[in-house]
Amino acid sequence: MTPIPVGTRYNRSHIVTQADIDRFAEVSGDTNPIHIDPAVAATTRFGRTIAHGMLLYGYLRTALRALAPAAAQRQQTLSFTNPVFAGDEIEIRVEVLESNRNQIRCAVIVTRNDGKVACSGETVLEIRHA
């Protein structure tokens, strides 16, 4: 496989719905009311329901798979800096920072529609050779 060129990007946008959050809560078992109960979430510092951090990671993982379908993820760092609320449009972006025949290192970022970064980090992918 030819290495993916440094600077290659994968971007997509997505509107995070309450239904997305509820489905993630159901499959993950994380039913914290901050995610799934608007009445309880309204009493918190956020004032409304927020997406699970790992739901955001799931969107990033999908983007990584689109960028390099034959790669296995070996490392991931993430920092969560701002919540994503139900109804927010987010931009999911992956950018190749380093690439060779065996490995790809990418920057990953989820940005809210107001320009604030929800989460960011780096991923290392290992290229699987047939």
C-alpha positions, 0 to 999 in steps of 0.5 A, spaced: 500 500 500 502 506 498 502 511 504 497 516 504 500 523 503 501 528 509 496 533 509 490 529 507 484 530 510 477 527 511 472 532 513 464 531 514 459 534 518 453 531 522 448 534 526 448 530 533 440 529 535 437 527 541 436 520 538 443 519 537 445 520 544 439 516 546 441 510 542 448 511 544 446 511 551 442 504 550 448 500 547 453 503 551 449 502 558 451 510 560 444 512 562 447 518 566 441 523 566 445 529 563 445 525 556 438 522 556 433 526 561 432 534 558 429 535 565 434 533 569 440 536 564 436 543 565 438 543 572 446 542 571 451 547 569 450 545 562 442 547 562 441 541 557 443 534 554 450 533 552 453 528 547 457 522 550 464 523 549 465 516 546 459 518 541 464 523 539 470 518 539 465 514 535 464 519 529 472 520 529 473 512 528 468 512 522 472 518 519 479 514 520 476 508 517 474 512 511 481 515 511 484 508 511 479 502 511 485 497 512 488 500 518 488 498 525 488 503 530 493 502 535 493 509 539 488 514 541 489 521 545 483 525 546 481 531 550 474 534 551 474 541 552 467 543 550 460 539 550 456 538 544 449 539 545 443 535 542 441 539 536 449 541 535 452 541 528 459 538 528 465 538 524 469 531 524 476 532 521 482 527 521 488 530 518 494 526 516 500 528 520 505 523 518 505 517 514 509 511 511 508 504 509 507 501 516 503 507 520 499 513 519 499 518 525 493 523 524 490 529 528 483 528 530 478 534 532 471 535 533 468 542 532 462 545 534 458 549 529 460 555 534 467 554 532 469 551 539 473 545 539 469 539 543 474 534 543 481 533 539 487 529 539 492 524 535 491 517 533 496 512 530 494 507 525 497 501 523 497 499 516 495 491 515 499 488 509 496 482 506 
